[in-house]
Amino acid sequence: MIVRPRMHWLRMLFVWRGSVAPRILPRLGFFLALSLLAVALGPLPFSLREGSLALLGVALAIFLGFRNSTAYDRFWEARKLWGSLMIVSRSFLRQALTHPTPALSPEEEDQVTNLLRALPLTLNHQLRGTQVPLDSLPTGVRACVVAADHRPARVILALGQWVANLRHQGRLSELLVASFDDNLDRLSEVQGGCERIAGTPIPYVYSVMLHRTVYIYSLLLPFALAGSLGWSTPLVSVFVSYTFIALDTVTSELEDPFGNEPNDLPLDALTRTIERGVLEMVGEPLPPLLQPDDKFLLT
């Protein structure tokens, strides 16, 4: 995720780091050259009316806006799911630290703390399709997840077994067990919701159709404007192309919020925040917060 401090509106016009401009600059350069060629060639044997392209531009803007809204809905739902993961983790640990009678032993406290730390870490790597570094997992958790294909589900199961052990020892009432079980269900819902977003992309044919339309429109635009705008055509044509291509690029990133592109969710930073929240509740030393790099990118 790009994280930058607020800037003056004038400086915002010239922002380079954090914008999509560096990634689409070669494409804009191609359309600039095409616009110059369209003006230099003069009248062509065929003509394109500005009105017809204007109607196509309006329709294209509507469809791009709809796709952008759909992609942002996925991004925002993913962020809410990770927010729920943070809330439920803290709630579960609060119950674990205050309700059992007698209170937890240091070993039991370490066990539940380590499991709650491992859950966002394993979910992070599962969503990004990477392997969890075993040395990053708390020692007491490695054995229960090392052989699992769905490691977050295995961690949730271990949390359920931890609650069951307290129940069998008579240290939790049925009401408290039900409350713990409700939080476990919410953790499973978070995992399932994230897996649904990661495993169900926007239909490919829809993305291809819009992508083709954006670039065909940008190819035709200089030839429609050259007759009336003359040498102003490159400026107008490139600006319009920038608007559509940039929106198409950002939307392609937002539709998969768990990736590693600049506008995706900072799962590493969210994982660290949850870990810090859990450790603070048990009085353990806190690892440092992750900060954006020199390109204002927070991973």
N, C-alpha and C positions, 0 to 999 in steps of 0.2 A: 504494500500500500504506500502511495505517495503521501508523505506527511511534511507539510511546509507551514511556516508561520504566515499569518495574514499579511498581505502586501497591499501597497497603494495601488489603486486601479490602473494608474499609468504604468507602473512597473509590471503589473500583471500582463499587460499587452506584449511584453517582450520576454516572458518567462520561457526558458529553454529546458532546464532540468525539471523533470516531472511531467512535461507535456508529451503528447504523442508526436509532436513535430519531428524530432530526430528520426523516428522510425518510419515516417511516411515521406520524408524529404526526397528520397530518390524518385518516388512516384510523382510527387509534385513537380520535380525537375523535368520529368518526362512530359507532363501536361503543359508545362511552360514552353518547352521546345515545340510541342505540337501546336500551341497557340501562335507562337511566332511564325511557324510554317504556314498556318492557315491564313494569317494576315499577308505574308510575303507572296503567297500564291495568287492572291487576288480573287476575282470572281471564279467560281467553280462551275463545272458543267451541270451540277445539281445544286439545289437550294434547300436550305433548312429554315423553316420559319421559326422565329423566336417564340411565338405563341404556343406552338405545339410542344416545344421543349419546356416552356414554362408550366404547362399542364402536367407534363411528365415529372418535372421537378417538385411540384406540389404533392403529387401522389407519392413520389419517392420519399419526400420528407415525412409524410404521414406514416408510411410503412416503417421507415427507420425509427421514428419516434415510438411506434408500437413495439418494435423489437427491442429498443433500448429500455422501455418500461418493463418489458418481460424479463430482460436480463437483469435489470436493477432489482426487480422483485426477488429474483433468485439470490442475488448478492445480499440483500437486506434480510431475507429469511435465514440465510446462512449465518449472518452476524447475530441475529436474535437467538439462534440455536446455541451458538458459542457463549452468548450472554447467559442463557439458561444453564449451560454446563457450569459456568462459574457460580451462579446462585445456588444451584442444587448441591454442588460440591461443598460449599461453605455450610449450607443448611445440614447436610448429612454429618459433617464433622462436628458441628455444634451439638447435634443430638448425641453423637457418639461420646463427646467429652463431658456432657452434663447429665445424661439420663441413666446410664447403667448403674445398678446398685449391687455390690460395691463398685466404686469407680474403676476405670480401666487401669490395668498395670502398664508400666512403661513399654513392655513388649507389645501389648495389645494396641496401645496408642500409636506406636511406630508402624504397626501393621496396617491399620486403617489409613494413617497419613500417607504411607507409601503407595497404597492402592489408589487413593484419590489423586496423588501426584502422577501416577502412571497412566491414568485414564486419558487426560487430554494429550499426553505425549503419544500414546499408541494411536489415538484417533487421528491426530495430526498426520502421522506418517502413513496411516491407512488411506486417508483421503488424498494424499499427494502421491501415493503409489511408491513410497520409499520404505526402506528397511529401517526399523528402529535400532539405533546403536545400543547394543545391550549394556555397554558401560554407562549409558545415560539413564538406565532404569534403576530405581532403588533396589538394593541387594535382595531384599525379601520378596520382590515381585518377579524377578527374572525367571525363576523356575516355573511359575504358573503360566507364563505367557510365551515362553521361548518356542514351544512346539505348536502354538495355536495359529490358525489361519486368520481368524478374526480376533485380534488381540484385545480391542476394546470390550468386546462381548465377554471375553474370558476374564477381564478385570472386573466387570460388573458382576459376573457369577461369583468371583472370589469375595466381593463385597457382600453379596447375599449370603454366602457361607459364613462370613464373619458375623453377620447379624444372627444367623441360625445358631451358631455356637453360643452366643450370649443368651439366646432364648432357651436353649437346652439346659444352660446352667441356672436358669430361673432368675436372670438378672434384668430381664426386660418384661414389661407387661404386654398383654396382647394388643393394647392400644398403641404402645410405642412400636411394637413390631410392625403393625399396620402402617404407621407413619414412616418408618424406615423403608418399608416395601413400596410405599407411594413414591418416595424419592428415587428408589431403584428403577421403578417404572419410568419416571421422568428422564433418568439417565439413558435408559434404553430408547426412549422416544427421541432424544437428542441424537443419539448414534444413528438411529434409523432415518431421521430427517436429513442428516448430513449425507448418508449413503444414497438416499433418494435423489438429492440434488446432484451429487457427483456422478451418479449412474444414469441420469436422465437428461441428456443435453437438449437444447432447443433443436427441433427437427432439422436435420442436415439440409434437406431439399429447400427449406425456407431460407436458411442462411445463404446457400448458393444462389438462389434467385435474387436476393437483395444485393449480394456482392456483385453479381454480374450486372445488375441494373445500374448500380452506382458507377461502375467503370465504363459501361457503354455510354451512359449519360455524360460522363466527364470527357469521353472521346468525341462525342458529337457537339458538345457545347461550344468549342472555339469556332467551328465552322458556321454555327448559327449566329454568333455574335460578331464575326469578323466584318461583315458587310456594313453594320450600323455603328460599331464602336471603333473600328480601325485599330490603331496601335494601342488602344486601351484594353483591347480584348485579352491579352495575357494576364493583366492585373485582375480583371473581373473573373475570368475563367478559372485561374488558379485559386482565387479566394473561394469561389463556389465549390470547386473540387476539394479543397482543403476541408470545408465544412462537412461534406458528405463522407469523405474517406476517413476523416478523424472520428466521426461518430460511428462509422462501421467498425473501425479498429477498436475503439473503447468498448463497444458492445460485445465484440468477440471475446474480450478479456473478462468482462463482467459475467458472462453466461457461465463461466466456470470459476466460481469464487475461491476454490481451494487450490488453484494452480500456483505457479511461481512467477507470474507476470507482474509488472509494476502496479497494476490496479486491482490485484487480487487481495483477499484478506490476509493480514499478517498473522498466520497461524502460529508461527514461532513466538511472536510477542504475546499473543493471547494465551498460549500454553504457559509461558513464563509468568504471566499475571496470575493465572489460576494457581500455579505452584507457589508463588509468593503468598497468596491469600491463605492457602492451606498451612504453609509453614509458619506464618505469623500467628495463626490461631493456637499453635502448639508451642510457641516460643522458640522456634529454631532460627538460626541465622538465615537471612534472606539473600538469594542470588540477586545480582543487579538487574534492573529493568533493561530490556533491549531498546536501543535507540536507533533512529534513522541513520544511514550512512551518509557519506559526503554528497550523494546524489538524492538525498531526502527519501530514500527507499527503506521502508520498515518491512522486514520479512516475517 
